Amino acid sequence: MNIRLMGDGNQVAAAVAVLETLPGLRIASVSRPYANRRDPEQMRIYLDVEITAVTVGGDQRAVEANTGEASDIAA
């Protein structure tokens, strides 16, 4: 999955820091910063992320990397 983050440098850095702490989400890569075309005081970056686990109805499930299908995780 590709995520675009836009804001000032501090906002973007804070958002990346929060995303890095989320269980079930792995950041595979972070692009270099780009200046926003319409607002040069702001920047944007792109993240490639993988969802590794999801919680469905209180049950945690692993996500198969190739299919995106969830399967039960043994507790």
URTA-V623615 format. One record per helix or strand of 3 or more residues. SS is the DSSP state (a for helix, b for strand). FROM is the first residue (numbers start at 1). TO is the last residue. If there is no record, write none. Layout:
SS;FROM;TO / SS;FROM;TO
This chain:
b;2;7 / a;9;21 / b;25;30 / b;43;51 / b;53;56 / b;59;63 / b;70;72
